[in-house]
Each structure stands twice: as structure tokens, then as C-alpha cells.
Amino acid sequence: MDDNAYLNQLSNDRLAARHIDELIGLARGLCADGGINQREAEYLQSWLAASQAALQQPLILGLYRRIEAMLSDGTFDPVEQTELYETLMAFTGERIELGEALLSSSLPLCSPAPNVEFSGKSFVFTGTFMLGQRRDCERLVLDRGGSCGTLTKTSDYLIIGAYATEAWKHSSMGNKILKACEMRDRGQPISIISESHWKSFL
């Protein structure tokens, strides 16, 4: 990389970092009253559309596309409101590292991460996903011969969405993750994996 290319890349990275810091501040403001309404979601969509440097980061681009999908039918239903609120709360938990998913090292993921098989396997999803809404993730499993449902003794995989923070134990997905850990500790063959690892097998 020549000097000009290096300086351009450095400038772009700094600009993206500034936009991400601004997004975290914006997310805190939008979440301050405990919810997100349609007007706020539309404002965030417009803000992201104007932040081209930030959109170069996969996690931010995923957020923008999800908001676009939520608002594409002109409505912003309660399920979408909750999902967007939880996603933005993840942004307020810790600063995003450029080019990396917001996935806390404190998550009790299986190490090494196992291979993912679909046919005849049972999947449980928890958290908020960069790929899309939970039903979108479940459809990908069903299309490959797997099944989806709640966490039981017969569950094979627990998939944790990319938008997770150090505060996962205190989030709505915390109980499900802790239950899966207890099952794994008792010797039940359940694998706890990240969205990114699961997605690599699609």
C-alpha cells in the first residue's frame, strides 16, 4: 500500500470511528425513554443513510438494512419496536471495534466451536441478529432440514445473535444462555455458538 492509499484508509477509519461514536450517542438518546417509535426509527434510518463511512462497517450496514426492512411496509409493529430497541441497547453497552462484530468475549461459547449440521438438528435462537429477524434465521434452518423451537433437552444448538454485550447476563436473552450452560455442564450435547460461526455453515 503506497503512502496516499495508507493515508486515505487512515482517514476513512477515523471518519468511520467518529460516526460510530455518534451512533452510540444517538442510540442512547433514542433508548432513554425505554422504547423506539416509528418516527425515531425513521430518523435513525435517515441518519444512517447519510453516514456512508459508518456503513462500510458490516455491523452498521446490517443495522441499516434491518431498519429498512422493518419500515419497508410503512408500519413499525411492536415486535419490530422491541427488536430495534434491544439492538440499539447493545450499541450503548460498549464501543464497537472497527470491522468486528459486537460479540463479547465473556459469552460462554463452545471452544473450539463445533461444525454445524442442519438435517435433523434442533436450533434455538436468542438475542438480536445481524442477518435479520429471528424468523429469517429460523427459515434458513428449516430450508436445510433442521427444526427450530424453545430450549429443551433435545436442543442441539443455541445460536447467540451478533449484537451482544458484556451485560448479556442482565439482558432478556441471559436466562436462556444460562440454562443452556447448565445443560451443557450436565453433559447434555448442546452447542452454544455465535451467529457468525453458525452463518459460516449456511
N, C-alpha and C positions, 0 to 999 in steps of 0.2 A: 504494500500500500504506500503510495507516494505521500509527500507531506500535505498536499492540498486535500487529498482524499481523507487522510487521517484527521485533519482539522475540521473538515466538513462533517465527518462521522462524530467527532467530539462535540461539535456544535449541536448536531441533531440529538445526541444523547442528553446533553444538558437541557435542551428545549423540551424533550420528552419528559425528563425528570421534573422540570418545573410544572408542566401540565399535569403530571400525575399528582404532585403535591397539591395543586389547585383542585384536582378532582377529589382528593381525600377531604379537603376543607369543605368543598361543596357537598359531598356525601354526608358529612357531619351535620351540616346545616339542614339538609333535606330530611334527615332522620331524627332531628331534635324533638319533633312533636310525636314521635312514636309511630309514624306511618308515612306512606307516599301516596299522593293523589295523582289524578291524571294530568293536571296542569303542571305539577312538579316533574312528572315523568317526561312530559313533552319538552319542558325546559332543559332537562338533562340531555335528552336526545339532541336538541339543537346545539347545546354546548359541546357535546362530543363530536358532532358533525363538523364543527368549526375547529376542532383540535386535532389537526392532521398528524402532528408529531406524536401525540399520545396514541393515536390509532395505529401506529406502527408496532405497538406492543400487542402481542397476541391476546393477552388477558383483557386489555382495554377494548380491542376490536371485538372480542367475544361479547363483552358487556353491551357495546353499541348495537351489535346485531340482535341481541336478545331484546333490548328495548324496542328496536324497530319491529321485531316480530310481535311483541306484546301490543303495540299500538297500531299495527297494520290494519286491524278491523275496526278502528275508530273507538274501541272500548278498552277499558282498563279494569278488569274484573278483580274481585277480592283475592283470588288465588294469585294473580299476577302482581297485585299490590304487595302481598306478603313476600313473594319470591324476590321482588326487586328490593324491598326493604331489607331483607336478610342479606342480599348480595352487597348492598351499599354498607351495611353494618360491618361486613367483612373488610371493606376498604378502610374503615375507620379504626380497625384493630391494630394494624401495623403498616409500615410503609412498604410499598411494592418494590421489589428489586427489578431493575430493567431486564426485560427478556425472560423473566422467570415467573412461574405461576405462584400465586399466593397460597402456598401449602406449607403449614408449619411442620418443622422437624419433630415437634412434640407429638404428632399424631401417631397412634400405635399401629403403624402399617407393618405388614409382614416383611421380614427381611431374611433372606432375599425374597423379592417379590415373585410369586409363582406365575407359571404360564396360565393363561386364561382360556378355558374351554367353554363352549356355549351349549352344544347339544345335550339336552337332558339335565342341565345345571340350573340351579335356582339362584337368582340375583336379588339383592336388596340395595336400594339407592338411598343415600342420605346426604343432606346439605344442598348446596346450590351449584349448578354445573355450568361450565363454560360452553359445553356442547349445545346446550339448550335446556328446555324444561324437562322435568323428570320423565314425563310421558314420552318425550322424544328419545331419551336414553333407553327406556323400557322397550320401545318399539324396535330399536336396534337389536336388543337381546331376543325378543320374540321372533324377529325375522331370521335369526340364526339358530332357532330350535331350542332356546332356553326359556325359562319361566321367570316371572317377577312376582314379588309379594312382600309380606311382612317378615320380620326376623323370627325364624323358628329353628328348631333343632335340625331341620333338613336343609337349611340355607347353606349354599356353597360359597358365596362371595358377598361381602359388604363393600360397596363402592362409595368412596367419600368424594364429594364434589370439590372442584378445584378452589372454590372460594372458601377457604378455611383459615382460621387464625389461631393464635396461642390460646384464645379464650374458648376453644371448642367444647371444653367440659361444661361450660356455662351456657352453651347455645342450645337451640332446640334439637340439634342432632346428637348432643352429648350422651343422652341416655341410651340411644341405640348403639353408639360406638362402645360405650362401657359394657353394655350387655353382650355385644359380640366379643369383646375382650375376655369376659368371664367365660363365655362358651369355649373360646379358643384355649384358655388356661385349663379348662376341664378336659381337654383332649378332643373336643369336637372339631371336625375337619372344616372349619370356616376360614376363609382367607379375607383379610382386611387390606384393601388396596386402594390406590389413588385413582382418580378419574383419568389422569394422563396415562397411567400404566394400563388400565382397562381399555382405553381408547386405542392404544398401540396394537391391540389384537383384533380390532374390528376389520 
